[in-house]
Amino acid sequence: MDKHILFRVGNQIFAIPISSTDRVVHIENLTIIPDMSSYIIGVEDIEGTITPLIDLAERFFAEKITELNKADTIIVHWKEEKIGLTVNEVLSVETYYENQISDKDGTEKADGIPTSYISAFVQTDDGIVPILDPHLLFNAEQAKELRALLEIEQIQN
């Protein structure tokens, strides 16, 4: 039995294990960083730590979230750091049992999206929901760009 946060990105529902998350926040003091990949919205000070925010709609579907003030950001653990995954909306926290979760079968795409960052699928009353592994969301080059942002020292108060 595992708890997952269900959220919507575009028209697709995804889940992420709650054990991979820290909290859900709203964007309040976004600092836009020029010359970054289009899916990096910018950075925000979260408890004195500069946290990169990723637009998952842009990352997955090349469709920017247009109303960031209405979006939710899930702070997740990524490679021993914290980053924010900005989604259209967080829907709920759900408990899934092992018999509901199936490992992915090694396919490279599901519904037209690459699946390297999908660790499993869960069958729900509303259909099949991909479960994301935040550690696998970025390839080596993308990870290098994020690490550069994370190397900025903590904000001094």
Disulfide bonds with the S-S distance in Angstrom:
none
